[in-house]
């Protein structure tokens, strides 16, 4: 079964998207694992720094992506798009040589208090991954609207229909990874 890497597009301690990744650990198909990357120490992208060498947090992120069988991204939506912290991490990780997203299975999900549940951010992310030649899972999509109604006070994904949708995507992702191998 696959080793997945989870990346949250939010650094906020009470992030719905980080909580969503924690819920994924409970909902993964048997035998699968999910490690979470921490983007908190990834510096702002600077080509001058990159030409000298990858900063350690960036090198670690690149290695985690390369070693994973698939990458699961949970993103909020900021100003109709991808959060800067997530885009920055993707920009760092995707620099040559040995760009680790190439042919990497990727699944995208997201939670937001808004009524659209991160739809626009997810579509922008898909555009990035087309360029990076990643293998993005098309369906089922997980766009959780009104996240404040779907997670309890402790941050647990408590809405049963949403849990089933997330489990359905995870099952499809594991199948997608096996199909691509």
Z-matrix of the N, CA and C atoms (Angstrom, degrees):
N
C 1 1.458
C 2 1.529 1 108.88
N 3 1.294 2 116.45 1 153.84
C 4 1.465 3 119.79 2 -171.61
C 5 1.526 4 115.54 3 -77.49
N 6 1.333 5 112.08 4 153.36
C 7 1.469 6 122.63 5 170.83
C 8 1.515 7 106.56 6 -97.05
N 9 1.315 8 116.76 7 119.22
C 10 1.455 9 121.53 8 -178.92
C 11 1.518 10 110.21 9 -106.13
N 12 1.322 11 114.81 10 148.86
C 13 1.452 12 121.84 11 172.65
C 14 1.512 13 107.41 12 -112.31
N 15 1.320 14 116.87 13 124.86
C 16 1.456 15 122.09 14 177.58
C 17 1.518 16 110.46 15 -99.99
N 18 1.326 17 115.63 16 133.81
C 19 1.461 18 121.44 17 177.78
C 20 1.517 19 107.94 18 -126.75
N 21 1.330 20 115.83 19 121.54
C 22 1.464 21 121.18 20 175.26
C 23 1.521 22 108.59 21 -94.03
N 24 1.305 23 115.93 22 136.61
C 25 1.454 24 121.28 23 177.92
C 26 1.508 25 113.46 24 -84.09
N 27 1.320 26 117.40 25 11.84
C 28 1.456 27 121.67 26 -179.37
C 29 1.521 28 110.59 27 -129.30
N 30 1.312 29 115.62 28 139.10
C 31 1.466 30 121.21 29 176.20
C 32 1.526 31 112.33 30 -95.81
N 33 1.315 32 117.30 31 -9.12
C 34 1.467 33 122.71 32 -175.44
C 35 1.531 34 110.76 33 -61.42
N 36 1.326 35 116.17 34 135.09
C 37 1.468 36 121.00 35 -178.46
C 38 1.526 37 111.53 36 -57.07
N 39 1.311 38 118.21 37 -39.33
C 40 1.459 39 121.90 38 -178.75
C 41 1.519 40 113.20 39 -97.03
N 42 1.309 41 117.41 40 28.41
C 43 1.464 42 122.50 41 -175.29
C 44 1.531 43 112.38 42 -60.56
N 45 1.321 44 115.78 43 130.03
C 46 1.466 45 120.24 44 173.85
C 47 1.530 46 110.60 45 -65.03
N 48 1.317 47 117.03 46 -32.49
C 49 1.463 48 119.76 47 -177.33
C 50 1.518 49 112.32 48 -74.63
N 51 1.316 50 117.37 49 -36.12
C 52 1.465 51 119.70 50 172.84
C 53 1.525 52 109.48 51 -67.53
N 54 1.317 53 117.14 52 -40.21
C 55 1.467 54 121.03 53 176.12
C 56 1.527 55 110.62 54 -62.17
N 57 1.324 56 116.43 55 -36.42
C 58 1.462 57 121.06 56 177.45
C 59 1.529 58 110.52 57 -62.75
N 60 1.321 59 117.08 58 -41.96
C 61 1.475 60 119.61 59 177.37
C 62 1.523 61 111.26 60 -64.95
N 63 1.329 62 116.92 61 -36.39
C 64 1.471 63 119.16 62 176.12
C 65 1.532 64 109.97 63 -64.48
N 66 1.332 65 116.85 64 -38.43
C 67 1.466 66 120.22 65 176.42
C 68 1.529 67 110.31 66 -63.87
N 69 1.314 68 116.58 67 -35.82
C 70 1.472 69 120.42 68 178.92
C 71 1.516 70 111.34 69 -59.74
N 72 1.309 71 116.53 70 -35.46
C 73 1.475 72 119.07 71 178.36
C 74 1.521 73 110.96 72 -59.46
N 75 1.325 74 116.45 73 -36.50
C 76 1.471 75 121.29 74 178.88
C 77 1.529 76 111.72 75 -74.02
N 78 1.326 77 116.53 76 -27.92
C 79 1.461 78 121.74 77 -170.62
C 80 1.524 79 114.30 78 -102.77
N 81 1.328 80 117.10 79 -0.86
C 82 1.464 81 121.17 80 -179.06
C 83 1.523 82 111.46 81 -61.12
N 84 1.328 83 116.54 82 146.69
C 85 1.463 84 118.58 83 171.08
C 86 1.534 85 109.83 84 -58.43
N 87 1.310 86 116.14 85 146.98
C 88 1.463 87 121.95 86 -177.83
C 89 1.524 88 110.81 87 -52.67
N 90 1.320 89 115.64 88 136.03
C 91 1.456 90 121.93 89 177.34
C 92 1.509 91 114.33 90 91.57
N 93 1.328 92 118.17 91 -18.00
C 94 1.463 93 121.72 92 178.13
C 95 1.524 94 109.39 93 -80.42
N 96 1.321 95 115.65 94 153.41
C 97 1.464 96 120.28 95 176.11
C 98 1.526 97 109.07 96 -127.35
N 99 1.319 98 115.33 97 155.46
C 100 1.455 99 121.57 98 179.30
C 101 1.520 100 109.13 99 -136.61
N 102 1.327 101 115.38 100 113.83
C 103 1.457 102 122.55 101 174.27
C 104 1.518 103 107.22 102 -100.45
N 105 1.328 104 117.23 103 141.73
C 106 1.457 105 120.53 104 -179.63
C 107 1.520 106 110.59 105 -103.34
N 108 1.328 107 115.40 106 131.41
C 109 1.462 108 121.28 107 175.07
C 110 1.521 109 108.50 108 -84.00
N 111 1.319 110 116.81 109 150.10
C 112 1.457 111 122.52 110 176.74
C 113 1.526 112 108.09 111 -112.36
N 114 1.316 113 116.65 112 115.90
C 115 1.456 114 121.12 113 -179.10
C 116 1.519 115 112.97 114 -90.15
N 117 1.315 116 117.60 115 -0.38
C 118 1.458 117 122.20 116 -174.39
C 119 1.513 118 115.50 117 -58.87
N 120 1.317 119 118.23 118 -30.76
C 121 1.467 120 121.02 119 -177.20
C 122 1.532 121 113.02 120 -99.72
N 123 1.330 122 117.47 121 -0.26
C 124 1.469 123 120.02 122 -179.96
C 125 1.531 124 108.37 123 -72.33
N 126 1.345 125 116.98 124 120.54
C 127 1.471 126 119.21 125 -177.97
C 128 1.530 127 111.00 126 -74.50
N 129 1.321 128 115.38 127 167.82
C 130 1.458 129 119.57 128 174.01
C 131 1.523 130 109.30 129 -62.86
N 132 1.326 131 115.52 130 139.99
C 133 1.452 132 119.65 131 -177.01
C 134 1.527 133 110.52 132 -63.09
N 135 1.337 134 114.57 133 133.64
C 136 1.460 135 121.84 134 177.53
C 137 1.522 136 107.02 135 -146.50
N 138 1.319 137 115.92 136 114.54
C 139 1.468 138 120.84 137 -177.63
C 140 1.526 139 111.84 138 -60.49
N 141 1.332 140 117.43 139 -32.22
C 142 1.465 141 119.67 140 177.98
C 143 1.524 142 111.00 141 -63.09
N 144 1.330 143 116.63 142 -39.04
C 145 1.466 144 120.86 143 177.39
C 146 1.530 145 109.71 144 -68.67
N 147 1.328 146 116.72 145 -42.98
C 148 1.466 147 120.40 146 -177.60
C 149 1.525 148 112.21 147 -61.94
N 150 1.319 149 117.58 148 -36.40
C 151 1.469 150 119.11 149 -179.10
C 152 1.521 151 112.00 150 -66.07
N 153 1.329 152 117.04 151 -23.28
C 154 1.464 153 121.85 152 176.53
C 155 1.529 154 110.23 153 -82.31
N 156 1.319 155 116.03 154 -31.75
C 157 1.465 156 121.56 155 -179.57
C 158 1.511 157 110.12 156 150.24
N 159 1.313 158 115.83 157 155.93
C 160 1.460 159 120.23 158 179.63
C 161 1.527 160 109.80 159 -71.07
N 162 1.325 161 118.04 160 132.52
C 163 1.462 162 119.95 161 172.24
C 164 1.538 163 108.92 162 -60.06
N 165 1.330 164 118.36 163 148.66
C 166 1.471 165 120.45 164 -177.03
C 167 1.531 166 115.22 165 -50.13
N 168 1.350 167 120.87 166 -43.41
C 169 1.470 168 117.92 167 179.14
C 170 1.535 169 112.76 168 -63.60
N 171 1.318 170 116.77 169 -31.77
C 172 1.462 171 120.69 170 178.41
C 173 1.522 172 109.75 171 -73.14
N 174 1.310 173 117.79 172 -43.63
C 175 1.463 174 121.19 173 178.16
C 176 1.521 175 110.25 174 -60.21
N 177 1.329 176 116.54 175 -41.42
C 178 1.463 177 120.27 176 178.43
C 179 1.529 178 110.59 177 -63.16
N 180 1.333 179 117.43 178 -43.84
C 181 1.463 180 121.08 179 178.72
C 182 1.530 181 110.42 180 -61.58
N 183 1.320 182 117.57 181 -45.19
C 184 1.462 183 121.41 182 178.69
C 185 1.534 184 111.05 183 -59.10
N 186 1.318 185 116.59 184 -41.89
C 187 1.467 186 120.47 185 179.31
C 188 1.524 187 111.38 186 -66.39
N 189 1.340 188 116.67 187 -41.71
C 190 1.469 189 120.27 188 178.72
C 191 1.527 190 110.69 189 -61.21
N 192 1.332 191 116.50 190 -43.03
C 193 1.462 192 120.81 191 179.26
C 194 1.531 193 109.61 192 -63.98
N 195 1.319 194 116.42 193 -46.62
C 196 1.467 195 120.82 194 -178.20
C 197 1.530 196 111.60 195 -61.60
N 198 1.321 197 117.71 196 -38.00
C 199 1.462 198 121.88 197 -176.52
C 200 1.530 199 113.08 198 -79.16
N 201 1.320 200 117.08 199 -21.88
C 202 1.465 201 120.71 200 -176.87
C 203 1.527 202 110.59 201 -75.10
N 204 1.316 203 115.18 202 148.19
C 205 1.463 204 120.19 203 174.10
C 206 1.524 205 110.86 204 -77.86
N 207 1.318 206 116.45 205 -23.53
C 208 1.457 207 122.08 206 178.83
C 209 1.514 208 110.07 207 -161.42
N 210 1.330 209 115.86 208 153.93
C 211 1.467 210 121.80 209 -179.94
C 212 1.525 211 108.60 210 -115.07
N 213 1.319 212 115.54 211 127.86
C 214 1.459 213 123.66 212 179.56
C 215 1.521 214 108.04 213 -110.94
N 216 1.317 215 116.75 214 116.55
C 217 1.458 216 121.07 215 -177.52
C 218 1.519 217 109.71 216 -109.32
N 219 1.323 218 115.84 217 129.28
C 220 1.465 219 122.63 218 173.43
C 221 1.522 220 107.06 219 -113.31
N 222 1.314 221 115.93 220 114.65
C 223 1.456 222 119.29 221 -173.49
C 224 1.519 223 113.55 222 -121.67
N 225 1.328 224 115.85 223 138.03
C 226 1.459 225 118.68 224 166.20
C 227 1.529 226 108.25 225 -78.32
N 228 1.313 227 116.23 226 -179.72
C 229 1.463 228 121.21 227 175.96
C 230 1.516 229 107.82 228 -124.24
N 231 1.322 230 115.48 229 121.93
C 232 1.460 231 121.37 230 177.65
C 233 1.521 232 108.57 231 -115.91
N 234 1.317 233 116.90 232 123.13
C 235 1.467 234 121.59 233 177.20
C 236 1.526 235 112.50 234 51.53
N 237 1.324 236 115.73 235 45.11
C 238 1.461 237 123.65 236 177.79
C 239 1.524 238 113.35 237 69.48
N 240 1.329 239 119.47 238 18.47
C 241 1.452 240 119.61 239 -175.05
C 242 1.528 241 111.73 240 -151.31
N 243 1.319 242 113.74 241 -166.99
C 244 1.462 243 123.88 242 -178.09
C 245 1.531 244 109.18 243 -76.22
N 246 1.315 245 119.09 244 135.24
C 247 1.465 246 120.75 245 175.81
C 248 1.529 247 111.14 246 -60.45
N 249 1.312 248 115.39 247 143.42
C 250 1.455 249 120.74 248 -178.79
C 251 1.513 250 113.37 249 -56.79
N 252 1.330 251 117.98 250 -39.54
C 253 1.463 252 120.62 251 -177.97
C 254 1.528 253 111.15 252 -62.52
N 255 1.323 254 117.26 253 -37.00
C 256 1.463 255 121.03 254 179.58
C 257 1.526 256 110.67 255 -74.01
N 258 1.311 257 117.36 256 -46.59
C 259 1.464 258 120.98 257 178.78
C 260 1.526 259 110.54 258 -60.36
N 261 1.326 260 116.86 259 -41.54
C 262 1.460 261 121.74 260 177.71
C 263 1.535 262 110.97 261 -59.33
N 264 1.335 263 116.71 262 -45.85
C 265 1.471 264 120.49 263 -179.77
C 266 1.530 265 110.74 264 -64.08
N 267 1.329 266 117.33 265 -40.77
C 268 1.465 267 120.44 266 178.19
C 269 1.526 268 109.62 267 -64.91
N 270 1.331 269 116.87 268 -41.88
C 271 1.469 270 120.00 269 179.19
C 272 1.528 271 110.95 270 -60.89
N 273 1.315 272 117.54 271 -44.99
C 274 1.462 273 120.92 272 178.00
C 275 1.531 274 110.68 273 -62.03
N 276 1.326 275 115.70 274 -51.60
C 277 1.463 276 120.10 275 -173.36
C 278 1.527 277 112.53 276 -64.96
N 279 1.317 278 116.50 277 -27.94
C 280 1.461 279 119.73 278 -172.59
C 281 1.521 280 114.59 279 -90.67
N 282 1.312 281 118.20 280 3.68
C 283 1.463 282 119.65 281 179.50
C 284 1.525 283 110.10 282 -72.17
N 285 1.325 284 116.58 283 146.05
C 286 1.467 285 119.17 284 176.12
C 287 1.520 286 110.31 285 -71.11
N 288 1.273 287 118.81 286 161.84
C 289 1.459 288 126.72 287 0.95
C 290 1.530 289 111.32 288 -85.47
N 291 1.305 290 115.53 289 169.88
C 292 1.467 291 123.15 290 174.58
C 293 1.523 292 112.60 291 55.44
N 294 1.311 293 115.40 292 53.04
C 295 1.456 294 122.56 293 178.35
C 296 1.536 295 109.50 294 -56.69
N 297 1.343 296 119.34 295 114.86
C 298 1.461 297 120.75 296 -169.39
C 299 1.529 298 116.08 297 -76.84
N 300 1.331 299 118.23 298 -8.53
C 301 1.463 300 119.81 299 179.02
C 302 1.532 301 112.78 300 -85.00
N 303 1.335 302 117.14 301 -11.86
C 304 1.458 303 119.59 302 -177.29
C 305 1.524 304 110.90 303 -62.78
N 306 1.328 305 115.34 304 123.68
C 307 1.462 306 124.07 305 -178.83
C 308 1.530 307 113.45 306 60.86
N 309 1.316 308 117.19 307 16.49
C 310 1.469 309 121.96 308 179.09
C 311 1.528 310 109.01 309 -84.55
N 312 1.331 311 118.21 310 128.70
C 313 1.460 312 119.91 311 172.80
C 314 1.538 313 110.09 312 -63.94
N 315 1.322 314 115.70 313 133.82
C 316 1.462 315 122.45 314 -178.55
C 317 1.525 316 108.51 315 -134.00
N 318 1.324 317 116.37 316 137.19
C 319 1.464 318 122.20 317 171.72
C 320 1.522 319 107.31 318 -123.83
N 321 1.318 320 115.38 319 143.31
C 322 1.465 321 121.61 320 -176.31
C 323 1.521 322 108.82 321 -123.19
N 324 1.321 323 115.11 322 137.15
C 325 1.462 324 122.22 323 174.72
C 326 1.511 325 107.48 324 -145.90
N 327 1.306 326 116.69 325 169.77
C 328 1.455 327 118.56 326 177.75
C 329 1.515 328 112.45 327 -170.63
N 330 1.325 329 113.98 328 156.70
C 331 1.464 330 121.82 329 179.77
C 332 1.520 331 108.54 330 -132.84
N 333 1.327 332 114.85 331 141.06
C 334 1.456 333 120.15 332 -178.47
C 335 1.521 334 109.78 333 -152.50
N 336 1.326 335 117.08 334 150.43
C 337 1.465 336 119.40 335 173.34
C 338 1.536 337 112.27 336 -67.30
N 339 1.324 338 117.88 337 -16.22
C 340 1.467 339 121.49 338 -178.44
C 341 1.525 340 111.23 339 -70.14
N 342 1.308 341 115.21 340 171.48
C 343 1.461 342 120.52 341 179.64
C 344 1.510 343 114.36 342 -80.09
N 345 1.342 344 118.59 343 -15.19
C 346 1.471 345 120.74 344 -178.45
C 347 1.521 346 113.38 345 -97.26
N 348 1.311 347 117.87 346 -11.48
C 349 1.462 348 120.16 347 173.90
C 350 1.510 349 115.51 348 59.85
N 351 1.283 350 119.81 349 43.60
C 352 1.474 351 127.09 350 173.20
C 353 1.531 352 114.45 351 75.73
N 354 1.303 353 118.51 352 20.00
C 355 1.467 354 121.33 353 -177.86
C 356 1.526 355 112.10 354 -56.47
N 357 1.317 356 117.65 355 -47.29
C 358 1.465 357 119.78 356 -176.54
C 359 1.526 358 111.41 357 -67.21
N 360 1.316 359 117.71 358 -41.36
C 361 1.475 360 120.53 359 178.12
C 362 1.526 361 110.20 360 -62.21
N 363 1.324 362 116.79 361 -41.86
C 364 1.462 363 119.41 362 -179.60
C 365 1.523 364 111.71 363 -63.91
N 366 1.316 365 117.39 364 -38.98
C 367 1.459 366 119.35 365 179.24
C 368 1.520 367 111.43 366 -68.48
N 369 1.318 368 117.09 367 -34.69
C 370 1.467 369 119.49 368 175.77
C 371 1.530 370 110.45 369 -67.42
N 372 1.313 371 116.48 370 -39.68
C 373 1.469 372 119.45 371 176.93
C 374 1.524 373 111.15 372 -61.71
N 375 1.304 374 117.13 373 -40.69
C 376 1.457 375 120.65 374 178.23
C 377 1.525 376 110.57 375 -58.05
N 378 1.332 377 117.17 376 -39.41
C 379 1.462 378 120.51 377 177.83
C 380 1.526 379 110.74 378 -61.67
N 381 1.313 380 117.28 379 -43.05
C 382 1.474 381 120.45 380 177.73
C 383 1.520 382 110.70 381 -59.74
N 384 1.320 383 116.37 382 -43.93
C 385 1.455 384 119.52 383 -175.68
C 386 1.525 385 113.32 384 -75.13
N 387 1.323 386 117.95 385 -21.11
C 388 1.465 387 119.73 386 171.21
C 389 1.523 388 108.37 387 -63.78
N 390 1.330 389 116.47 388 -47.72
C 391 1.459 390 120.07 389 179.63
C 392 1.526 391 111.47 390 -61.80
N 393 1.329 392 117.17 391 -37.47
C 394 1.457 393 121.33 392 -177.52
C 395 1.535 394 112.43 393 -79.97
N 396 1.324 395 117.42 394 -0.13
C 397 1.454 396 123.46 395 178.03
C 398 1.531 397 112.35 396 61.68
N 399 1.335 398 114.79 397 38.29
C 400 1.463 399 120.72 398 175.74
C 401 1.522 400 109.20 399 -86.18
N 402 1.303 401 116.04 400 163.37
C 403 1.465 402 122.12 401 179.46
C 404 1.526 403 108.28 402 -105.94
N 405 1.324 404 115.87 403 88.58
C 406 1.466 405 121.03 404 -174.32
C 407 1.524 406 110.59 405 -83.99
N 408 1.314 407 115.65 406 131.51
C 409 1.461 408 122.14 407 175.02
C 410 1.528 409 108.06 408 -66.35
N 411 1.316 410 116.77 409 125.81
C 412 1.462 411 120.05 410 -178.70
C 413 1.522 412 113.58 411 -80.73
N 414 1.329 413 116.51 412 -44.44
C 415 1.451 414 120.84 413 -176.89
C 416 1.507 415 110.74 414 -145.88
N 417 1.284 416 117.25 415 152.92
C 418 1.456 417 128.97 416 1.60
C 419 1.527 418 111.14 417 -78.95
N 420 1.313 419 115.41 418 149.37
C 421 1.458 420 121.10 419 176.88
C 422 1.529 421 108.79 420 -89.37
N 423 1.329 422 115.02 421 148.80
C 424 1.459 423 120.75 422 175.29
C 425 1.518 424 107.54 423 -125.04
N 426 1.326 425 115.28 424 104.76
C 427 1.462 426 123.03 425 177.82
C 428 1.525 427 105.91 426 -126.05
N 429 1.306 428 116.14 427 99.99
C 430 1.461 429 120.92 428 -172.29
C 431 1.522 430 109.97 429 -91.17
N 432 1.338 431 117.43 430 108.07
C 433 1.465 432 120.22 431 175.90
C 434 1.523 433 110.10 432 -84.79
N 435 1.314 434 115.79 433 163.11
C 436 1.471 435 121.65 434 175.93
C 437 1.531 436 111.25 435 49.10
N 438 1.322 437 114.76 436 49.63
C 439 1.468 438 120.68 437 -174.52
C 440 1.523 439 112.07 438 -56.18
N 441 1.313 440 117.08 439 -33.22
C 442 1.466 441 120.36 440 -179.79
C 443 1.531 442 111.96 441 -61.69
N 444 1.331 443 117.60 442 -16.90
C 445 1.467 444 121.62 443 177.15
C 446 1.523 445 111.90 444 -96.90
N 447 1.318 446 118.11 445 -8.12
C 448 1.457 447 121.72 446 -174.54
C 449 1.538 448 113.70 447 -107.15
N 450 1.335 449 115.20 448 -14.66
C 451 1.457 450 121.31 449 177.10
C 452 1.521 451 108.09 450 -113.80
N 453 1.336 452 116.69 451 143.17
C 454 1.459 453 118.87 452 178.50
C 455 1.533 454 110.37 453 -83.66
N 456 1.311 455 116.73 454 -179.22
C 457 1.471 456 121.90 455 -175.25
C 458 1.524 457 112.61 456 -62.08
N 459 1.326 458 117.23 457 -24.80
C 460 1.473 459 120.13 458 179.67
C 461 1.531 460 112.09 459 -88.70
N 462 1.341 461 118.10 460 -0.70
C 463 1.455 462 121.23 461 179.23
C 464 1.517 463 114.65 462 91.60
N 465 1.323 464 116.75 463 8.70
C 466 1.472 465 120.79 464 179.35
C 467 1.526 466 109.64 465 -84.58
N 468 1.320 467 116.20 466 134.65
C 469 1.459 468 121.06 467 174.57
C 470 1.526 469 107.26 468 -68.66
N 471 1.323 470 115.67 469 106.21
C 472 1.463 471 120.53 470 -171.42
C 473 1.525 472 113.76 471 -105.42
N 474 1.309 473 118.61 472 -12.51
C 475 1.454 474 122.20 473 -178.50
C 476 1.527 475 109.60 474 -79.09
N 477 1.324 476 116.71 475 114.37
C 478 1.468 477 120.82 476 -173.07
C 479 1.527 478 114.04 477 -64.04
N 480 1.336 479 120.48 478 -43.40
C 481 1.475 480 118.40 479 176.33
C 482 1.540 481 112.57 480 -60.16
N 483 1.324 482 117.01 481 -35.97
C 484 1.468 483 120.27 482 177.88
C 485 1.524 484 110.30 483 -68.48
N 486 1.309 485 117.24 484 -41.63
C 487 1.466 486 120.74 485 177.26
C 488 1.532 487 110.67 486 -59.02
N 489 1.323 488 116.33 487 -40.61
C 490 1.469 489 120.15 488 179.39
C 491 1.530 490 110.77 489 -65.86
N 492 1.333 491 116.95 490 -39.61
C 493 1.461 492 120.35 491 178.60
C 494 1.531 493 111.03 492 -65.08
N 495 1.320 494 116.51 493 -41.92
C 496 1.468 495 120.83 494 178.05
C 497 1.531 496 109.80 495 -63.64
N 498 1.320 497 117.02 496 -45.31
C 499 1.473 498 120.86 497 178.57
C 500 1.526 499 111.07 498 -60.66
N 501 1.321 500 116.76 499 -37.82
C 502 1.461 501 121.68 500 178.44
C 503 1.534 502 110.43 501 -63.86
N 504 1.337 503 116.71 502 -42.48
C 505 1.460 504 118.89 503 178.27
C 506 1.531 505 110.71 504 -66.08
N 507 1.315 506 117.12 505 -42.05
C 508 1.469 507 120.12 506 179.98
C 509 1.524 508 111.29 507 -61.92
N 510 1.312 509 116.40 508 -41.59
C 511 1.469 510 120.42 509 177.41
C 512 1.536 511 109.88 510 -62.25
N 513 1.320 512 116.75 511 -44.30
C 514 1.466 513 120.74 512 178.56
C 515 1.531 514 110.93 513 -64.30
N 516 1.326 515 116.87 514 -36.57
C 517 1.464 516 120.57 515 -179.64
C 518 1.528 517 110.77 516 -66.58
N 519 1.308 518 117.04 517 -44.35
C 520 1.467 519 120.48 518 178.28
C 521 1.536 520 110.05 519 -62.23
N 522 1.315 521 116.97 520 -40.28
C 523 1.462 522 121.20 521 176.41
C 524 1.527 523 110.79 522 -64.47
N 525 1.333 524 117.02 523 -41.44
C 526 1.468 525 123.26 524 178.57
C 527 1.531 526 110.42 525 -61.03
N 528 1.319 527 116.08 526 -45.17
C 529 1.470 528 120.40 527 179.09
C 530 1.530 529 110.22 528 -60.79
N 531 1.331 530 117.15 529 -45.23
C 532 1.471 531 120.81 530 -179.82
C 533 1.530 532 110.60 531 -63.72
N 534 1.303 533 116.44 532 -37.76
C 535 1.472 534 120.76 533 -179.96
C 536 1.523 535 111.56 534 -66.29
N 537 1.333 536 116.70 535 -34.92
C 538 1.454 537 121.41 536 -178.18
C 539 1.528 538 113.58 537 -79.74
N 540 1.312 539 116.76 538 -18.23
C 541 1.482 540 120.28 539 -177.25
C 542 1.497 541 111.92 540 -66.36
